[in-house]
Amino acid sequence: MESSEGPNHSGTDKDTLYIFGGAALILFGTGLILPNPTVRRHIGLVGAGSLIQDAFADIDRYFKLRSM
């Protein structure tokens, strides 16, 4: 199957760049979130299941406030 990008297959290079850029943004965001002492306390003391339940409660509260 030939690429429509031309003979040097630059479409594959673009896809690879997007993948690495997305991974870099995820790592950067994680680096901003994890140093927060509240987040570290939740991760250390609370299991992942209840952490997810707390997150859903916060998201629900956010949408209720936003709809006002």
N, C-alpha and C positions, 0 to 999 in steps of 0.2 A: 504494500500500500504506500503510495507516494504522498508526501506532505504538500499542501498547497502553499507553503511558506517559501519554497524555492529549493535549490539543490543543496544548500548547506544545512537544512533542517533546523532553522532558527526557532520554529515553534516548540520544539523539544527543549531548547535552551530557555525559552520564556517560561515554560511550565516548571522547569527545575528552579528557576529564579523565584517564581511565585511560591513554590513549596518551601524553599529555604527562608524566604521573607516572612511567610506565615509562621514558621517554626521560631524565627527570631522574635517576632512579636509576642508569641506565647511565652517564651522564656523571659522576655523583658517584663511582661505583665505579672508573671509569677514572681519575679524578683522584686517587684513593687509591692505585692500583696503579702508575701511571706514574712518580711521583717516586722510587720505590724504585731505588737504584743498580744492583742486580742485574738488575732488569727492563730498565732502560735499556741496560745492557751487552749483554744478550741480544738486544734489538731492534736495537741498532746493529751488532753484530758477526756475529750469526747470522741466516741467512735464515729466512723464515717457515716453510718446510717442516720444517727441523730443530727449530725452536722448538715446532712442534706435536707432533713426535715426542717431544721431551723432556717436554712436558706430558702426553702419554699415558702415558709411563713413570712419571711422578710420580703420576698418577691411579691407575694399576695398583698401585703400591706402597702408596698410601693404602688402597685396598680390601683388600689383603692384610693390612695392619696392623689394619684395622678388624674383619676377620673372626676375628682371634685371640681 
